[in-house]
Amino acid sequence: MPKEITFASVTSEIGTLRRLLVHSPDSGIGKVVPSKAQDWLFEDIVHLDTIRRKEYDFYTKILLYFLDPVKIKGRLKDIDAEAADRNFYKPGHPDFFRSDKVIELQWLLEEILENREIRLTLVASVCAVEGCSYQVQQDLLNYHPSDLAKIFISGTDSDTTMLFAPIPNFIFTRDIGITINNHILLNKPAKKARTREALLMRYIFFNHPLFADLRDNIIELPDTHQHFLLPREGDDKKVTLEGGDVMVVSKDHVLIGVSERTSLEAAHQAVHALFEKNVVKKISIVKIPKKRDYMHIDTVFTQVKRNVWVMLGAFSKKSIKKEDADIVQRILEGKKDDNKIRIIQFRKKDIENPVYFDNLEDLLTDISRNDLNSEEKVKFIYSGNNEFPFDAREQWTDSCNVLALKEGVVLGYDRNDKTADAFRAAGFSVIPAGELLEQLENGSATTEGLKNCLILMPSAELSRARGGFHCMSMPILRDPID
């Protein structure tokens, strides 16, 4: 029987966050070139210094105030004064914050590389994936573990020498795996640009002492038999799964998206694996259009409170009814379901008789009422306040991709003005991250006292990487909700 885990347990999207995995923007992001940006899954080249100093550092400070305040409380001025050196944010520096609540992947990687056997096998594995020469492989073995960790992530051993491509999407830690109760479901990335991420994470999860008690609870999905023979049009039969398509909405219920990045075959295998290991009792498959606009289900909706969700209005009941009303248009456009969400819910006790939902709002309402026992009216906050063209514009910049620090307190981007208006209309306060940090530091506000709040984070450059704070977090531990 698997061990009972206390280090890792996630039973909801909104329970108070206690521990998560993150990765600070590294120098590899600053080496993305226009000709390769889309191959490396970036929509544009971004300014690294702005992301580091004026955007992501706010995220780090907010996380520490909520999860590990001893690392930052009373130190804010000193940290900002030293920001030119960035030592507080550098995983390889002695002055790095090194929290066991806000856990930086780079220093976990550095620590496992101190083991010579792991260093040998991981260097060989990375070099095989990246097609390195034998000489490069030998040279890599001579680096100190902290330098080698940087190279594995950034692809470079200096400001000018690149050994292989960077992995700029490593900041989106949600996609490397997902904690479901006290199990971890590892990803299988759909795009080649993320292959090295998955490799590094497997080594971290299976070798770092932090996860020693979890090793029997790690789930890897196998490839289909003779998967390498599948034609290009057989993508649905390939096993690709990313964490942005998995949501733990209650201890018994998981949502799995079938999307541009997660295949139908992966969803099929995940259903069987999670049921066979008795991880959950209910799994809802949410099929969304395979478009770059959406990418994962967490770009279409996320949870704010047990009775409040933020979502894209294009998939609301009203939009679906409007589309269905014009039969001529539907026939002319051919495949009538291509631009709609389809939802199938499997129950472990009666897997042969699934439940179908007509639309996203009905599924989310059912979760709030029946999984989370909410007696309050279920509310939906719509991207861009459901106003054209702001709904689509702000969904593109991750208005629906918010991270709950605790129930009702979420992080979002400051550029999504209309969505912020929709939060206000729903009874939420809206506060810029810098202003909140000042209040937390001077004692005029506390994390415990914060209720029903959208925290706006600076986002001019960060949002161009196409991922919000839900994407930039892999929760390891949340408090159970009552």
Secondary structure, 3 states (H helix, E strand, C coil): CCCCCCCCEECCCCCCEEEEEECCCCCCHHHCCCCCCCCCCCCCCCCHHHHHHHHHHHHHHHHHHHHCHHHCCCCHHHHHHCCCCCHHHCCCCCCCCCCCCEEEHHHHHHHHCCCHHHHHHHHHHHHHHHCCCHHHHHHHCCCCHHHHHHHHHHCECCCCCECCCCCHHHHCHHHHEEEEECEEEECECCCHHHHHHHHHHHHHHHHCHHHHHHHHHEECCCCCCCHHHCCHHHHHHCCCECHHHEEEEECCEEEEEECCCCCHHHHHHHHHHHHHCCCCCEEEEEECCCCCCCCCHHHCEEEEECCEEEECHHHCHHHHHHHHHCHHHHHHHCCCCCCCCEEEEEEHHHCCCCEEECCHHHHHHHHHHHHCCCCCCCEEEEHHHHCCCHHHHHHHCCCCCCEEEECCEEEEECCCHHHHHHHHHCCCEEEEHHHHHHHHHHCCCCCCCCCCEEEEECCCCHHHHCCCCCCCCEEEEECCCC
